[in-house]
Amino acid sequence: MKSIMPWIARATLLAVLAVAFAGAIDPHHNAERSVPPADVVEHVAYGYLLTVLTIASLPRVNPWWIGGAYLAVGGGFEVMQIFGLVSGTFQWKDLASNLAGIVAALAPLALGRRSGGRG
């Protein structure tokens, strides 16, 4: 797994650099076109903040369990929406947004573990 992580990071870095470069050199770049819907931003923000703040609040609990718990809760709410048990409608983008926020919160821990805590 350690050998694949740098390649995933490199591919992601290249994709982000390509998008940033294309936007930087496009004289007709429309930043508003690239803005995700408010609902997506909200799910990413809550996934990130809930994970980070819970990790900080419960230092003895494994952060990976915390991330997994929030992912399960978010997925559970989406499933409950299918059956009308909670308000809203099931949306894959909500699940993906929750996952993105949780991954963003846990990524520094994974990178720190990989590098042995070197700074």
N, C-alpha and C positions, 0 to 999 in steps of 0.2 A: 504494500500500500504506500510505503514511503516513496518508492520510485515513481509512482503515477501522479502523486500530488504536484510536483513541480511542473509536469506536463499539462495538467489541468490548469494550473495557475498561469502558465505561459500562454496557453490557448485563450484563456479568458482575458489576459492582459492584451494580447494582440487584437481581440475583438473590441475591447474598450478603446484602445489606441486608434483603431480604424474608424470607429464611430466619432470619436473626438476630433480626429484629423479631418474627416469628411465635413463635419460641422464647422470646423475652423476655416476651411478654405472655400466653403460654399458662400458666395456673396448673397444668396437669397435664402440663407438658413433661417428656418422658422422654428425657434425654440419651443413655442407653444404646441407645435405639432407633436413633439416628443414627450410632453408632460403626461405622466400616467394619470388615470382618473383618481379623484380624491379618495374613493373607497380603497383603491389599491395602496395608496400612500398610507392611509390610516392602518390598514392591516399590517404593512411592513413595519410601521412605527410601533404599533402595539406589540407585535411579535418580538421586535428588538428590545424595547424598553422593559416589557414584562420579564423577558429572559435575563437581561443584564441586572435589573433591580432585584430579582429573586436570587440570582447567584450572589450578589453583594449582601443580601439580607440573610441568606442561609449558607454561610461559608463551609459548613460541614457536609452539605449535601452535594453529591457529584453533579457538576454542571451539565453533564450529558443527560442525566436523568431529568433534570429541570427542562432542558430543551425538548427532550422526548415527551415529557408530560404536557408541555404547552402545545406541541404539535398534535398530540392525541386529543387534547381539549378542543383545539381549533377544528380538527377533523370531526370530532364528535358534534360540535355545534353545526357544522355544515350538514352532517347526516341528519340531525334533528330537524333542520330546515326542510329537508326532503319530505318528512312526515308531518310537517306543520306544527311541531312541538315548540318551536321558537320562531319569532318573526324573521322574515327575510326569505331569500331564495338561495338554493345551493348554487355555488359558482366555483368552478375550478380555479379561476384567477384568485379567489379569496384564499383557497388552500395554498396556492403557489406563493401568494404574498405573505401569508403567515410563515411559510417555510423560509422565504427569503429573509425575513426579519430575524428569525431564530438562527439561521445559518450565519448571518452577519454578526450576531452576538457571540456565537461560539467559534467563529473563524479565528479570532486572535488567540484563543486558547489552544486551538489545534496547531496554529503556527508556532506558538510558544513551546508546545510539547515537542513538535518536530525539530525545532532548533535547540532543544535542550535548555530553554530559558535564556539563551544568549541574547544580549541586547544590542 
